[in-house]
Amino acid sequence: MGGLSGPEEGVSVLVHCSDGWDRTAQVCSVASVLLDPYYRTLKGLMVLIEKDWVSFGHKFSHRYSHLDGDPKEVSPVLDQFLECVWQLMEQFPCAFEYNERLLLQVHTHTHSCQYGNFMGNSEKERKDLRIRERTHSLWAHLWKNRADYTNPLYRSDHSQTQGVLRPVTAPYCFKLWRGMYSRSERGMRPFQSAVDFLMAVKEETQQLEEELATHEEKIANLEKQGKRVQAKEGTAGKNSEANTPQSYTGSLPTNSPVQQRELESSQLILPRDVLKSSDPDLSVNSDQESGVADLSCLSPIGGEGSVKDPDSDEAAYCTA
């Protein structure tokens, strides 16, 4: 902890062990995590391991026995740093952007040799073997799947996130890292950590929010379509009323005198006229042949029994 007071007071600190590739990397990395919030982010941890471990020549091939060599050289130095970070995450759960899964992935691939980041004992060996050209980078893989390694409790504006972390170093504050040292128990007695549970809840919440946004968009589109249909129906109704022919003789009053006289004359039809127009035979024959007497030929002076002389002028006029 003496190295932490120096940077806070603006004093430069030199860290060096016997060789400079084991304990030096450990101390500098832990100090960086405690002092700088950037190294508590997902990208910051990748930069820190690449800077203080890979570029400064940590002997990965010897420490993790990638090749046959001296057994005395084997030592899990990087694993000790990862556990220090995990212990800090337990004391400050809101200060780290990454979760336990990221630390376990780094631990796994230091042994797997699946990626070229942890091959060789120095940068010179990796350059001579053209490791960067022949292999892929672990950081690209982790960054592509960064959603799986994000801490759901992380808050960038939290008090733990800003400033220097001051952990409690009492023995009772240290816990067993079950994710690292009790992996075999997962098959016999599976358990779910609090972080895994929160990650599952967060994923489910995101899915529900996406479904809600989709449904709201569909509802908005349906409302727009409904308004368009109503507007079209209203316009069509007005056009149909305007194009409908109106009956001015039956429904509206006849204001013109000529139209009124024509209407009255068309309604006044005598029974005789109806009879003549309906039967063409009767209209051709005379009234005498049909047996119908012409009442207009009766004399009003002589009473009902008197009949006009058919030879007289008046009778001829009536007949005509």
Sequence and secondary structure as in RCSB ss.txt:
>XXXX:A:sequence
MGGLSGPEEGVSVLVHCSDGWDRTAQVCSVASVLLDPYYRTLKGLMVLIEKDWVSFGHKFSHRYSHLDGDPKEVS
PVLDQFLECVWQLMEQFPCAFEYNERLLLQVHTHTHSCQYGNFMGNSEKERKDLRIRERTHSLWAHLWKNRADYT
NPLYRSDHSQTQGVLRPVTAPYCFKLWRGMYSRSERGMRPFQSAVDFLMAVKEETQQLEEELATHEEKIANLEKQ
GKRVQAKEGTAGKNSEANTPQSYTGSLPTNSPVQQRELESSQLILPRDVLKSSDPDLSVNSDQESGVADLSCLSP
IGGEGSVKDPDSDEAAYCTA
>XXXX:A:secstr
 HHHHHHHTT       SSSSSHHHHHHHHHHHHH GGGGSHHHHHHHHIIIIITTT  HHHHTTSSS  GGG  
 HHHHHHHHHHHHHHH TTS SB HHHHHHHHHHHHH  SGGG SSSHHHHHHTTHHHHS  HHHHHHHTGGGGB
 TT  TTSTTTSS       GGG    HHHH TTHHHHS    HHHHHHHHHHHHHHHHHHHHHHHHHHHHHHHH
HHHHHHHHHHHHHHHHHHS   TTTTS    HHHHHHHHHHH   HHHHHHHH HHHHHS HHHHT   GGGB S
SS SS B  TTSHHHHHHH 
